[in-house]
Amino acid sequence: MRLSVIGCGYLGAVHAAAMASIGHEVVGIDVDARKIASLSAGEAPFFEPELQELLTEGIASGRLRFTTDMAEARGAVVHFVGVGTPQQKDGYAADLTYVNAAVDGLIPYLAAGDIVAGKSTVPVGTAADLAERVTPTGATLVWNPEFLREGFAVKDTIDPDRLVAGVPAGPEGERAADLLREVYHPSVTKGTPFIVTDYATAELVKVAANAFLATKISFINAMAEIAEVTGADVTTLADAIGHDVRIGRRFLGAGIGFGGGCLPKDIRAFAARAEELGRGESVAFLREMDAINMRRRDRAVDLVVQALGGSVFKKNVTVLGAAFKPHSDDIRDSPALDVAVRLHGLGAWVTITDPQAIDNARARHPQLNYVADRDEALRGADGVIVVTEWDEYRRQLTPEHAASLVTGRVIVDGRNCLDAAAWRAAGWQYYGMGRP
């Protein structure tokens, strides 16, 4: 099937490459000429495991190409829209500028029977508004939200745990759902749940999933705050309640909280949209979740200050991690970078290392010191803080080896990903988040 993907950022580039890998003919379209040049050369403009291989294979096969010319969308049967919906600069609501521009730019090239499949995360009600502009062309709008995890985006696209299609009522909606089933034929054939619903439900599925995940993470971080004043251990607490099958252990890891380009802005936009609908009280708890999340960054900084005797002024502090999560070079709203910048502001000499995100971090915060080699970054440190749980830090770095490099054996575990007993046994002062 011929497909177009409008927007070749994180979502769009992965989707285009993944669709080509399962046999479709795909054209990716974006206004950013530099990004398109990189993708056309088979070079991923960001780090995502397996994406580089898919790009190389797709371009070599002739099934995948990229362009800045929207007219190249003509002739595709399904047009995926995967542009960004950032937080508005003057508020918490989602900025739909790019979504509106993408759909308006696509409309002149639509033909009767085409499907426009929105994948961007949007406030509920957006699809209905866009459908009023798409329908007169004879095309049908569907809403097909993405559920990608950075670091696992290729797998989540090719082998998702569910597929959701918000379609209009009637025969055109049924036909649109059938076309999407064809697009995702490998997943549908293997029995992946394919949920057909209305626009509003499809839009809410995405934001509700993000809100629930943010709530679970924030809940255990709230418990960490209580543990810190009572002497309890939040990791043992999480293990104990996680055995309850109604709760589960996943995402009950207390630490410095979540970040990235999705969860923070999506829960804020959800709360803002609920207020616009006159139901702000229904999701008022999301404001507190956001506040809990931000407080954990404060706590991480406080722990470093405490560990280094009450001041970090002119102390060498090594920050292990810059990306907001491992297996990514994404620094958008990164708790790791936020903590590093705050320590720098307190007068510390901050050195940051990360396996993938140094270039992005340096471009955003050039005032900090960056060292690619982990061991070199640790050399001479008065204190260390782990803020991104890369295997290079949580599994491959032993306390004995680290001790041979640093000046002071002080470590703050911002992700509770280290073996506290092992580090203390090696002579380190270990400080965890919500741990004695």
C-alpha positions as CSV (number, residue, x, y, z in Angstrom):
1,M,0.0,0.0,0.0
2,R,1.2,3.5,-0.7
3,L,1.5,5.6,2.5
4,S,2.5,9.1,3.3
5,V,3.8,10.2,6.7
6,I,3.5,14.0,7.4
7,G,6.0,15.0,10.0
8,C,9.4,13.2,10.3
9,G,10.3,13.9,13.9
10,Y,10.6,11.2,16.5
11,L,7.2,9.7,15.8
12,G,7.0,10.2,12.1
13,A,10.5,9.0,11.2
14,V,10.0,5.8,13.2
15,H,6.6,5.2,11.8
16,A,7.7,5.7,8.2
17,A,10.7,3.4,8.5
18,A,8.6,0.7,10.3
19,M,5.8,0.8,7.7
20,A,8.4,0.4,4.9
21,S,9.9,-2.5,6.8
22,I,6.6,-4.5,6.6
23,G,6.3,-4.0,2.9
24,H,4.5,-0.7,2.3
25,E,5.7,2.1,-0.1
26,V,6.2,5.1,2.1
27,V,7.0,8.8,1.6
28,G,7.9,10.9,4.6
29,I,7.3,14.6,4.4
30,D,8.6,17.4,6.6
31,V,9.3,21.1,6.2
32,D,12.7,20.8,7.9
33,A,15.1,20.5,4.9
34,R,18.1,19.5,7.1
35,K,16.1,16.7,8.7
36,I,14.9,15.4,5.3
37,A,18.4,15.5,3.9
38,S,19.7,13.4,6.8
39,L,16.8,10.9,6.5
40,S,17.2,10.7,2.7
41,A,20.9,9.8,3.2
42,G,19.8,7.0,5.5
43,E,21.0,8.7,8.7
44,A,18.8,8.8,11.7
45,P,18.6,12.4,13.1
46,F,18.2,11.1,16.6
47,F,19.2,8.0,18.5
48,E,16.6,5.2,18.7
49,P,17.7,1.5,18.7
50,E,17.1,-0.3,15.4
51,L,16.0,2.8,13.6
52,Q,19.2,3.2,11.7
53,E,19.0,-0.3,10.3
54,L,15.4,0.2,9.2
55,L,16.2,3.4,7.4
56,T,19.2,1.9,5.6
57,E,17.1,-1.1,4.5
58,G,14.0,0.9,3.5
59,I,15.9,3.4,1.4
60,A,18.0,0.6,-0.3
61,S,14.8,-1.3,-1.1
62,G,13.2,1.7,-2.7
63,R,10.2,1.5,-0.5
64,L,11.1,4.5,1.7
65,R,11.9,8.0,0.7
66,F,11.7,11.5,2.2
67,T,10.9,14.9,0.8
68,T,9.9,18.5,1.7
69,D,7.3,18.6,-1.1
70,M,3.8,18.0,0.2
71,A,2.6,17.3,-3.3
72,E,4.5,14.0,-3.1
73,A,1.7,12.8,-0.8
74,R,-0.6,12.6,-3.8
75,G,-1.4,9.0,-4.7
76,A,-1.0,7.6,-1.2
77,V,-4.0,5.7,0.1
78,V,-3.4,6.5,3.8
79,H,-1.8,9.7,5.1
80,F,-0.4,9.5,8.6
81,V,-0.1,12.8,10.5
82,G,2.5,12.6,13.2
83,V,3.6,16.2,14.0
84,G,4.4,17.6,17.4
85,T,1.9,19.1,19.8
86,P,4.1,21.0,22.2
87,Q,2.9,22.9,25.3
88,Q,1.8,26.4,24.6
89,K,4.4,29.0,25.6
90,D,1.9,31.0,27.6
91,G,0.0,28.2,29.3
92,Y,-0.4,24.4,29.8
93,A,-2.7,23.7,26.8
94,A,-1.4,21.9,23.7
95,D,-0.2,24.0,20.8
96,L,-2.0,22.6,17.7
97,T,-0.3,24.9,15.2
98,Y,1.7,22.1,13.6
99,V,-1.3,19.7,13.4
100,N,-3.5,22.3,11.8
101,A,-0.8,23.3,9.3
102,A,-0.1,19.7,8.4
103,V,-3.7,18.9,7.7
104,D,-4.3,22.2,5.8
105,G,-1.2,21.6,3.7
106,L,-2.3,18.0,2.9
107,I,-5.9,18.8,1.9
108,P,-5.1,20.0,-1.7
109,Y,-3.6,16.6,-2.5
110,L,-6.3,14.3,-1.0
111,A,-8.5,12.2,-3.3
112,A,-11.9,10.7,-2.6
113,G,-11.4,7.5,-0.7
114,D,-8.1,8.5,1.0
115,I,-7.6,8.0,4.7
116,V,-6.0,10.7,6.9
117,A,-4.9,9.0,10.1
118,G,-3.9,11.3,12.9
119,K,-1.3,10.0,15.2
120,S,-0.3,13.1,17.2
121,T,-1.4,13.4,20.8
122,V,-4.2,16.0,20.8
123,P,-6.8,17.4,23.1
124,V,-10.2,15.5,22.9
125,G,-12.3,17.3,20.3
126,T,-9.5,18.0,17.9
127,A,-10.4,15.1,15.5
128,A,-14.0,16.2,15.1
129,D,-12.8,19.7,14.2
130,L,-10.2,18.4,11.7
131,A,-12.8,16.1,10.1
132,E,-14.9,19.1,9.1
133,R,-12.0,20.2,6.9
134,V,-11.0,16.7,5.6
135,T,-14.5,15.3,4.7
136,P,-15.3,17.8,1.9
137,T,-12.4,16.3,-0.1
138,G,-14.0,12.9,-0.1
139,A,-11.3,11.6,2.3
140,T,-12.0,10.2,5.7
141,L,-10.3,11.2,8.9
142,V,-9.5,8.5,11.5
143,W,-7.6,8.9,14.8
144,N,-4.9,6.3,15.3
145,P,-3.0,7.3,18.4
146,E,0.6,6.0,19.0
147,F,1.8,4.3,22.2
148,L,5.5,4.4,21.6
149,R,8.1,4.1,24.4
150,E,11.4,5.9,23.5
151,G,14.1,3.3,23.4
152,F,11.6,0.7,22.2
153,A,9.8,2.7,19.5
154,V,10.6,0.4,16.6
155,K,9.3,-2.6,18.4
156,D,6.2,-0.8,19.6
157,T,5.4,0.3,16.0
158,I,6.0,-3.1,14.3
159,D,4.6,-5.2,17.2
160,P,2.3,-3.0,19.3
161,D,0.3,-4.3,22.3
162,R,-2.9,-2.7,20.9
163,L,-4.1,-0.7,17.9
164,V,-6.8,1.9,18.3
165,A,-8.8,3.5,15.5
166,G,-11.3,6.3,16.1
167,V,-13.6,6.5,13.0
168,P,-16.8,8.3,12.0
169,A,-20.1,6.4,12.2
170,G,-21.4,4.7,9.1
171,P,-19.9,2.9,6.0
172,E,-17.0,5.3,5.6
173,G,-15.9,4.6,9.1
174,E,-16.1,0.9,8.6
175,R,-14.1,1.1,5.3
176,A,-11.4,3.3,7.1
177,A,-11.1,0.8,9.9
178,D,-10.6,-2.0,7.3
179,L,-7.9,0.0,5.5
180,L,-6.0,0.5,8.7
181,R,-6.3,-3.3,9.4
182,E,-4.6,-3.8,6.0
183,V,-1.9,-1.3,6.9
184,Y,-1.1,-3.1,10.1
185,H,-1.7,-6.6,8.6
186,P,1.2,-8.3,10.4
187,S,0.0,-7.2,13.8
188,V,-3.7,-7.9,13.0
189,T,-2.9,-11.4,11.7
190,K,-1.1,-12.3,14.9
191,G,-4.1,-11.3,17.0
192,T,-3.1,-7.9,18.3
193,P,-6.2,-6.2,19.7
194,F,-7.7,-3.8,17.2
195,I,-10.1,-1.5,18.9
196,V,-12.5,0.5,16.7
197,T,-14.2,3.4,18.5
198,D,-15.3,7.1,18.0
199,Y,-13.0,10.1,17.7
200,A,-13.3,11.2,21.3
201,T,-12.5,7.8,22.8
202,A,-9.5,7.3,20.6
203,E,-8.1,10.7,21.6
204,L,-8.8,10.0,25.3
205,V,-7.1,6.5,25.2
206,K,-3.8,8.1,24.6
207,V,-4.0,10.9,27.2
208,A,-5.6,8.6,29.7
209,A,-2.8,6.1,29.3
210,N,-0.2,8.8,29.9
211,A,-2.1,10.2,32.8
212,F,-2.4,6.8,34.5
213,L,1.3,6.1,34.0
214,A,2.3,9.5,35.4
215,T,0.0,8.9,38.4
216,K,1.6,5.6,39.2
217,I,5.1,7.0,39.0
218,S,4.1,10.1,41.0
219,F,2.4,7.9,43.6
220,I,5.5,6.0,44.5
221,N,7.5,9.2,44.5
222,A,5.0,10.6,47.0
223,M,5.5,7.5,49.1
224,A,9.3,8.2,48.9
225,E,8.6,11.6,50.5
226,I,6.9,9.9,53.4
227,A,9.6,7.3,53.6
228,E,12.3,10.0,53.9
229,V,10.7,11.4,57.1
230,T,9.9,8.1,58.7
231,G,12.9,6.0,57.9
232,A,11.1,3.6,55.7
233,D,12.6,2.1,52.5
234,V,10.4,2.9,49.5
235,T,12.0,0.2,47.4
236,T,10.9,-2.5,49.8
237,L,7.6,-0.8,50.0
238,A,7.2,-1.0,46.2
239,D,8.2,-4.6,46.2
240,A,5.6,-5.5,48.8
241,I,2.7,-3.6,47.2
242,G,3.8,-4.7,43.7
243,H,3.0,-8.3,44.6
244,D,-0.7,-7.4,44.5
245,V,-1.8,-8.3,41.0
246,R,-4.2,-5.3,41.1
247,I,-1.2,-2.9,41.4
248,G,1.8,-4.6,39.9
249,R,5.5,-3.7,40.3
250,R,6.2,-2.0,37.0
251,F,6.7,1.8,37.1
252,L,6.8,1.8,40.9
253,G,10.4,2.9,40.9
254,A,10.9,6.0,43.0
255,G,13.5,8.4,41.9
256,I,13.9,11.9,40.4
257,G,10.7,11.5,38.4
258,F,9.7,11.5,34.7
259,G,10.5,13.8,31.9
260,G,10.7,13.8,28.1
261,G,8.7,15.3,25.4
262,C,5.4,13.4,26.2
263,L,4.4,12.8,29.8
264,P,4.9,16.2,31.3
265,K,3.3,18.2,28.6
266,D,0.5,15.7,27.9
267,I,-0.8,15.6,31.5
268,R,-0.7,19.4,31.6
269,A,-2.6,19.6,28.3
270,F,-5.1,17.0,29.6
271,A,-5.8,19.1,32.7
272,A,-6.1,22.3,30.6
273,R,-8.6,20.6,28.2
274,A,-10.6,19.3,31.1
275,E,-10.9,22.8,32.5
276,E,-12.0,24.1,29.1
277,L,-14.7,21.4,29.1
278,G,-15.9,22.5,32.6
279,R,-14.6,19.3,34.2
280,G,-11.3,20.5,35.6
281,E,-12.1,18.9,39.0
282,S,-12.2,15.5,37.4
283,V,-8.4,15.5,36.7
284,A,-7.3,18.1,39.4
285,F,-5.1,15.4,40.8
286,L,-2.9,15.7,37.7
287,R,-1.7,19.1,39.0
288,E,-0.5,17.5,42.2
289,M,1.1,14.7,40.2
290,D,3.1,17.3,38.2
291,A,4.1,19.0,41.5
292,I,5.3,15.8,43.1
293,N,7.3,15.0,40.0
294,M,9.1,18.4,40.1
295,R,9.7,18.1,43.8
296,R,11.8,15.0,43.3
297,R,14.3,17.0,41.3
298,D,14.6,19.4,44.2
299,R,15.1,16.5,46.6
300,A,17.9,15.1,44.4
301,V,19.8,18.4,44.5
302,D,19.3,18.6,48.3
303,L,20.7,15.1,48.7
304,V,23.9,16.1,46.8
305,V,24.3,19.2,48.9
306,Q,23.7,17.3,52.1
307,A,26.1,14.5,51.0
308,L,28.9,17.1,50.3
309,G,28.7,18.7,53.7
310,G,26.0,21.3,53.1
311,S,27.5,23.1,50.1
312,V,28.5,22.2,46.6
313,F,30.4,25.4,46.0
314,K,33.6,24.6,44.0
315,K,33.0,20.9,44.5
316,N,33.5,18.5,41.6
317,V,30.2,16.8,40.9
318,T,29.9,14.1,38.2
319,V,26.4,13.6,36.8
320,L,25.9,10.2,35.2
321,G,23.3,10.8,32.5
322,A,21.8,13.6,30.4
323,A,18.9,11.9,28.5
324,F,15.6,11.8,30.2
325,K,15.7,8.0,30.0
326,P,18.1,5.3,28.8
327,H,18.3,4.1,25.2
328,S,17.5,7.6,24.0
329,D,19.3,10.9,23.2
330,D,16.2,12.9,24.1
331,I,16.8,15.8,26.5
332,R,13.4,17.4,26.4
333,D,12.4,18.2,30.0
334,S,15.1,15.9,31.2
335,P,15.3,15.6,35.0
336,A,18.9,14.7,34.6
337,L,19.9,17.9,32.9
338,D,17.6,19.9,35.2
339,V,19.5,18.6,38.3
340,A,22.9,19.3,36.6
341,V,21.9,22.9,35.8
342,R,20.7,23.4,39.4
343,L,23.9,22.1,40.8
344,H,25.9,24.4,38.5
345,G,23.8,27.3,39.7
346,L,24.8,26.5,43.3
347,G,28.5,26.8,42.3
348,A,29.4,23.2,41.7
349,W,31.9,22.3,38.9
350,V,29.6,19.9,37.1
351,T,30.8,17.2,34.6
352,I,28.1,15.4,32.7
353,T,28.5,12.1,30.8
354,D,26.0,10.1,28.7
355,P,26.3,7.4,26.1
356,Q,24.1,9.2,23.5
357,A,22.9,12.6,24.6
358,I,26.0,14.7,25.0
359,D,25.7,16.6,21.8
360,N,22.0,17.5,22.4
361,A,22.8,18.5,26.0
362,R,25.7,20.7,25.1
363,A,23.6,22.5,22.5
364,R,21.0,23.2,25.2
365,H,23.3,24.0,28.1
366,P,26.8,24.9,26.8
367,Q,27.8,26.3,30.2
368,L,28.3,22.7,31.6
369,N,31.3,20.5,31.1
370,Y,30.7,17.3,29.0
371,V,32.9,14.2,28.9
372,A,32.1,11.3,26.7
373,D,34.1,8.7,28.5
374,R,32.5,7.6,31.7
375,D,35.7,6.9,33.6
376,E,37.2,10.2,32.6
377,A,34.1,11.9,33.8
378,L,34.4,10.2,37.2
379,R,38.1,11.0,37.7
380,G,38.6,13.5,40.6
381,A,34.9,13.8,41.5
382,D,34.0,14.8,45.0
383,G,30.5,13.4,44.5
384,V,28.6,11.4,41.9
385,I,24.9,11.4,41.1
386,V,23.2,8.8,38.9
387,V,20.3,10.4,37.1
388,T,19.8,8.2,34.0
389,E,19.7,4.5,34.5
390,W,21.9,3.4,31.6
391,D,23.4,-0.1,31.9
392,E,26.8,1.6,31.8
393,Y,26.1,3.0,35.3
394,R,23.7,0.6,36.9
395,R,25.2,-2.8,35.8
396,Q,28.6,-2.2,34.3
397,L,30.1,0.2,36.9
398,T,31.3,-1.5,40.0
399,P,31.8,0.5,43.3
400,E,35.4,-0.7,43.5
401,H,36.2,0.5,40.0
402,A,34.5,3.9,40.6
403,A,36.4,4.2,43.9
404,S,39.7,4.0,42.1
405,L,38.7,7.1,40.0
406,V,37.0,9.6,42.4
407,T,38.4,11.9,45.1
408,G,35.3,11.4,47.4
409,R,33.3,8.3,47.8
410,V,29.9,9.9,47.8
411,I,27.1,8.8,45.5
412,V,23.5,9.9,45.2
413,D,21.3,7.3,43.4
414,G,18.7,9.4,41.7
415,R,17.1,6.4,40.2
416,N,17.4,3.8,43.0
417,C,19.1,1.6,40.5
418,L,22.2,0.6,42.4
419,D,22.9,-2.1,45.0
420,A,23.1,0.1,48.1
421,A,24.6,-2.6,50.2
422,A,27.4,-3.3,47.7
423,W,28.3,0.4,47.4
424,R,28.3,0.9,51.1
425,A,30.4,-2.2,51.6
426,A,33.0,-0.7,49.2
427,G,33.3,2.3,51.5
428,W,30.9,4.7,49.7
429,Q,28.4,7.1,51.4
430,Y,25.3,6.0,49.5
431,Y,22.2,8.2,49.4
432,G,19.0,6.9,47.7
433,M,15.6,8.5,46.9
434,G,13.2,7.5,49.7
435,R,15.7,5.1,51.3
436,P,17.3,5.1,54.7
